[in-house]
Every structure is written in C-alpha cells, then in structure tokens.
Amino acid sequence: MTSPLPRQLQLVDRDALIIAHCTERRVLHLGCTASPGHVEDQKAGRLLHEKLIRKASCLCGVDIDRDALAWLEERFPDQDFLVGDIEDRDFMLTLKGVTLT
C-alpha cells in the first residue's frame, strides 16, 4: 500500500509557475524548443516559449536543436534565438556578455 503525499506537498502547474516568475522580466529561456514535441505542443497551445513571448518583457531562446530553432524562428521572426549546448562551459561563458534589452 502506498502512503498519501505529505500535506506540505502540492501539485503545481509548471507553466503557470514559470510564467508567474517571468512576467514583465527579461528571460533567457534555456531549452526553448521543447524538442521533439514542439510541433504538437504549439498546435495544442502548450509551447512554453510561445506563452513566454506574451508575458516576458524581453525573451531570448537557447537550444541545441538547430532544426527546432529554425522552426521557432519561422513562427516568431521578431524573437531572439541562439543555438548552443548549455552543457558546454565555453558556450555558457559566452552568455555572460549577453544583454537582454
């Protein structure tokens, strides 16, 4: 028999929580494409990056998946995107100089 969740634990809507913290803020969205499910997520209105576009004061998406980033850039041409591996220390050091305006 499994025990019930402790009272202090509660389920939250991940997107709502992230959006609440990002509203009217400058956001660097790591892993922005949500690949490989990005096409289906966008069709269903579940693509977090699209939600952030509407709420963040400034947004830059970063992802390693070039094809998925190209797909996002086609849909949101006025947004900023960077291709890079966030596990690559040298790439992450290049982000130190990025200014979101």
N, C-alpha and C positions, 0 to 999 in steps of 0.2 A: 504494500500500500504506500502510495506517495503522500508526502506531507504537503499541506497547503503552503502557499507563499507567505513569508512573514508579512505582517501588516505594513511595515515601512516600505516594502517594495511595491511599485505600481507600474503598470504598463503605460508607456507614453507613445505618442505619435512622433516618430523620429523626425519627419519632415517639418512638422509644426514646431518642434523644439528648436531645430536648426534655424528655421526661418525667423522665429521669435528673437533669436540671438543675432541674426544678421540684418534685420530690418533697419534701413537707413544707415548702414555701416559699409565700409569698404571691405570687400571679401575676396580672398584668394581661395578658390574652390578646387581643392586637390582631388583628382579622380572624377572630374566633372562630367565625363561622358556616360558613366554607369554602364559601360560596355560589358557584356554583349547584349544586354536587354534594352538598350537605349531607344530603339525604334518603337518597340511595343510600349515602353514606359511613356514616351512622348505622345503616342496615339491615345493612351488611356489617361493622360493628364497627370502622370506620376513622375515626370522627369524633374528631379530636384533642381537642376541648373535652370530650367525654364521658370520655375517658381521663384528662384533667387533673382532672376533678371527683373522680375516685377517688384521686388522688395528691397534689394540692396541698393545703396546709393552709388556704388561702383563695384564692378564684378570682373574678375579675370579667372578664366577656367584653365586648369592644367591637367593634362592626361598624357599617358604614354601611347595610347591608341591613335595613330595618325588618321586612319580611316574614319573612326568615330568622331574625331575632332573636325575633320573635313565635313562630315555630315552635319555637325552642330553649326559650323561656320556658314554653311549654305542656308540654314534656317534662321540664324541670328547673325547676319553680317555686320551689324553695328557693335558686336560684343568683342572683347579681347580674349584670345586663347593662346596658350603656349604648349608646345609639345615637349615633354620631358619625363624622366623617370624620377619620382620622388624618393626612391631608394638610392639614387646616385648622389653622393655627397657633393660632388663638384657642381652638379646641376642645382642642387638646393642652395649652394653658396651664391650662385648667380642670382637667385631670387632675393637675396638680401638687399640688392640695389633697386628692386622693382618698386615703383611708387604708384599706388592706385589713386588716380585723380578723378 
